[in-house]
Amino acid sequence: MSTFSDYLEEKLLEHTFCNTAYTSPGTTLYLALYTTAPTDSTSGTEVANSNGYSRQQIAFNAYSGGKITNNGAETFTASGGNWGTVVAVAVTDNASHGTGNVLAYTAIDPTVTVNDGETFTLADQQLEISLD
């Protein structure tokens, strides 16, 4: 289960209850990997912008059963060096490393160490996002 960032919580609450305009990021969202997990108010430490790492576009299935899930497996290109231990993933609104806004994030368990030549894959429907 994912947690919304303070940024997204503020935008959704103001839009819903204060009639404040919010332009959603649309259908293009990105999955980022983290070696230090983000929190509601901090950005965490994204995998270094080197060794072939780049954020991957992610799509979601329609709302069902109280949640949305990622549509299809998300596989990152084989690393060209060690990326470290991935402890969390986040959905962002920008493809560029270290830019844009984290919208939702979650720790992964077990963590995954990505060494030179290895890939990281988030399985189909592994990422679940809900409101409670």
Contacts in CASP RR format, 6 or more apart in sequence:
PFRMAT RR
TARGET T0000
AUTHOR 0000-0000-0000
METHOD contacts of the structure
MODEL  1
MSTFSDYLEEKLLEHTFCNTAYTSPGTTLYLALYTTAPTDSTSGTEVANS
NGYSRQQIAFNAYSGGKITNNGAETFTASGGNWGTVVAVAVTDNASHGTG
NVLAYTAIDPTVTVNDGETFTLADQQLEISLD
1 67 0 8 1.000
1 106 0 8 1.000
1 128 0 8 1.000
1 129 0 8 1.000
1 130 0 8 1.000
2 91 0 8 1.000
2 104 0 8 1.000
2 105 0 8 1.000
2 106 0 8 1.000
2 127 0 8 1.000
2 128 0 8 1.000
2 129 0 8 1.000
2 130 0 8 1.000
3 40 0 8 1.000
3 104 0 8 1.000
3 105 0 8 1.000
3 106 0 8 1.000
4 12 0 8 1.000
4 40 0 8 1.000
4 103 0 8 1.000
4 104 0 8 1.000
5 38 0 8 1.000
5 40 0 8 1.000
5 41 0 8 1.000
5 101 0 8 1.000
5 102 0 8 1.000
5 103 0 8 1.000
5 104 0 8 1.000
5 105 0 8 1.000
6 40 0 8 1.000
6 41 0 8 1.000
7 101 0 8 1.000
7 102 0 8 1.000
7 103 0 8 1.000
8 101 0 8 1.000
8 103 0 8 1.000
8 104 0 8 1.000
9 40 0 8 1.000
11 22 0 8 1.000
12 22 0 8 1.000
14 20 0 8 1.000
14 22 0 8 1.000
15 21 0 8 1.000
15 22 0 8 1.000
25 93 0 8 1.000
25 103 0 8 1.000
27 59 0 8 1.000
28 57 0 8 1.000
28 95 0 8 1.000
29 57 0 8 1.000
29 58 0 8 1.000
29 59 0 8 1.000
29 60 0 8 1.000
29 91 0 8 1.000
29 92 0 8 1.000
29 93 0 8 1.000
29 103 0 8 1.000
30 55 0 8 1.000
30 56 0 8 1.000
30 57 0 8 1.000
30 58 0 8 1.000
30 91 0 8 1.000
30 92 0 8 1.000
30 93 0 8 1.000
30 94 0 8 1.000
30 95 0 8 1.000
31 55 0 8 1.000
31 56 0 8 1.000
31 57 0 8 1.000
31 58 0 8 1.000
31 70 0 8 1.000
31 74 0 8 1.000
31 89 0 8 1.000
31 90 0 8 1.000
31 91 0 8 1.000
31 92 0 8 1.000
31 122 0 8 1.000
31 127 0 8 1.000
32 46 0 8 1.000
32 47 0 8 1.000
32 55 0 8 1.000
32 89 0 8 1.000
32 90 0 8 1.000
32 91 0 8 1.000
32 92 0 8 1.000
32 97 0 8 1.000
32 98 0 8 1.000
32 102 0 8 1.000
33 46 0 8 1.000
33 47 0 8 1.000
33 53 0 8 1.000
33 76 0 8 1.000
33 83 0 8 1.000
33 86 0 8 1.000
33 88 0 8 1.000
33 89 0 8 1.000
33 114 0 8 1.000
33 120 0 8 1.000
34 44 0 8 1.000
34 45 0 8 1.000
34 46 0 8 1.000
34 47 0 8 1.000
34 86 0 8 1.000
34 87 0 8 1.000
34 88 0 8 1.000
34 89 0 8 1.000
34 90 0 8 1.000
34 105 0 8 1.000
35 45 0 8 1.000
35 46 0 8 1.000
35 47 0 8 1.000
35 83 0 8 1.000
35 84 0 8 1.000
35 85 0 8 1.000
35 86 0 8 1.000
35 87 0 8 1.000
36 44 0 8 1.000
36 45 0 8 1.000
36 87 0 8 1.000
36 88 0 8 1.000
37 44 0 8 1.000
37 87 0 8 1.000
37 88 0 8 1.000
37 105 0 8 1.000
37 107 0 8 1.000
38 44 0 8 1.000
38 88 0 8 1.000
38 90 0 8 1.000
38 102 0 8 1.000
38 105 0 8 1.000
43 98 0 8 1.000
43 102 0 8 1.000
44 88 0 8 1.000
46 97 0 8 1.000
46 98 0 8 1.000
47 53 0 8 1.000
47 83 0 8 1.000
47 84 0 8 1.000
47 86 0 8 1.000
47 114 0 8 1.000
48 83 0 8 1.000
49 97 0 8 1.000
49 98 0 8 1.000
51 79 0 8 1.000
51 80 0 8 1.000
51 81 0 8 1.000
51 82 0 8 1.000
51 83 0 8 1.000
51 116 0 8 1.000
52 77 0 8 1.000
52 79 0 8 1.000
52 80 0 8 1.000
52 81 0 8 1.000
53 76 0 8 1.000
53 79 0 8 1.000
53 83 0 8 1.000
53 97 0 8 1.000
54 76 0 8 1.000
54 77 0 8 1.000
54 95 0 8 1.000
54 97 0 8 1.000
55 92 0 8 1.000
55 94 0 8 1.000
55 95 0 8 1.000
55 96 0 8 1.000
55 97 0 8 1.000
56 74 0 8 1.000
56 75 0 8 1.000
56 76 0 8 1.000
57 95 0 8 1.000
58 70 0 8 1.000
58 74 0 8 1.000
58 91 0 8 1.000
58 127 0 8 1.000
59 70 0 8 1.000
59 71 0 8 1.000
59 72 0 8 1.000
60 68 0 8 1.000
60 69 0 8 1.000
60 70 0 8 1.000
60 71 0 8 1.000
60 129 0 8 1.000
61 68 0 8 1.000
61 69 0 8 1.000
61 70 0 8 1.000
61 71 0 8 1.000
61 125 0 8 1.000
62 68 0 8 1.000
66 130 0 8 1.000
67 128 0 8 1.000
67 129 0 8 1.000
67 130 0 8 1.000
68 128 0 8 1.000
68 129 0 8 1.000
68 130 0 8 1.000
69 124 0 8 1.000
69 125 0 8 1.000
69 126 0 8 1.000
69 127 0 8 1.000
69 128 0 8 1.000
69 129 0 8 1.000
70 122 0 8 1.000
70 124 0 8 1.000
70 125 0 8 1.000
70 126 0 8 1.000
70 127 0 8 1.000
71 124 0 8 1.000
71 125 0 8 1.000
72 124 0 8 1.000
72 125 0 8 1.000
73 121 0 8 1.000
73 122 0 8 1.000
73 123 0 8 1.000
73 124 0 8 1.000
74 121 0 8 1.000
74 122 0 8 1.000
75 119 0 8 1.000
75 120 0 8 1.000
75 121 0 8 1.000
75 122 0 8 1.000
76 114 0 8 1.000
76 119 0 8 1.000
76 120 0 8 1.000
76 121 0 8 1.000
77 119 0 8 1.000
78 117 0 8 1.000
78 118 0 8 1.000
78 119 0 8 1.000
79 114 0 8 1.000
79 115 0 8 1.000
79 116 0 8 1.000
79 117 0 8 1.000
79 118 0 8 1.000
79 119 0 8 1.000
80 116 0 8 1.000
80 117 0 8 1.000
81 115 0 8 1.000
81 116 0 8 1.000
81 117 0 8 1.000
82 114 0 8 1.000
82 115 0 8 1.000
82 116 0 8 1.000
83 114 0 8 1.000
83 115 0 8 1.000
83 120 0 8 1.000
84 113 0 8 1.000
84 114 0 8 1.000
84 115 0 8 1.000
85 111 0 8 1.000
85 112 0 8 1.000
85 113 0 8 1.000
85 114 0 8 1.000
86 108 0 8 1.000
86 111 0 8 1.000
86 112 0 8 1.000
86 113 0 8 1.000
86 114 0 8 1.000
86 120 0 8 1.000
87 107 0 8 1.000
87 108 0 8 1.000
87 111 0 8 1.000
88 105 0 8 1.000
88 106 0 8 1.000
88 107 0 8 1.000
88 108 0 8 1.000
89 105 0 8 1.000
89 106 0 8 1.000
89 108 0 8 1.000
89 122 0 8 1.000
89 127 0 8 1.000
90 102 0 8 1.000
90 103 0 8 1.000
90 104 0 8 1.000
90 105 0 8 1.000
90 106 0 8 1.000
91 102 0 8 1.000
91 103 0 8 1.000
91 104 0 8 1.000
91 105 0 8 1.000
91 127 0 8 1.000
91 129 0 8 1.000
92 100 0 8 1.000
92 101 0 8 1.000
92 102 0 8 1.000
92 103 0 8 1.000
93 100 0 8 1.000
93 101 0 8 1.000
93 103 0 8 1.000
94 100 0 8 1.000
94 101 0 8 1.000
104 129 0 8 1.000
106 127 0 8 1.000
112 120 0 8 1.000
114 120 0 8 1.000
END
